[in-house]
Amino acid sequence: MDERQFGGQRKDKRLTINMEFRGVDQFIVEYVQNISKSGAFIKSAEPLPVGTRVHLRFTVIMDELETLEGEGKVVRVVEPGGATPPGMGVVFTQLTTHSEKLLAKLLTRENG
């Protein structure tokens, strides 16, 4: 995947998830704020440097709690202290088969 696509316009539509956490930000250090077919933005007060490879495992609420798991790479960092929440954009480099199916179902359900 070409990381340059994350420097400007995003290729894939973003879906805001985990809205229930917004009211309890002071208690949560990191969470996935939005997700797309190609990656996710992880809100974090201490984002990892661009290029860092990460193991991803996070829960989304569908009909029940579901866990997405795979590998990713940090391609964008928003440092703390700015106008927008700090965190990191992570591109998916590999998801489990189960996670790929869940992600497709989640995005289809929310966009349909």
Secondary structure, 3 states (H helix, E strand, C coil): CCHHHHCCCCCCCCEECCHHHHHHHHHCCEEEEEECCCEEEEEECCCCCCCCEEEEEEEEECCCEEEEEEEEEEEEEECCCCCCCCEEEEEEEEECHHHHHHHHHHHHHHHC
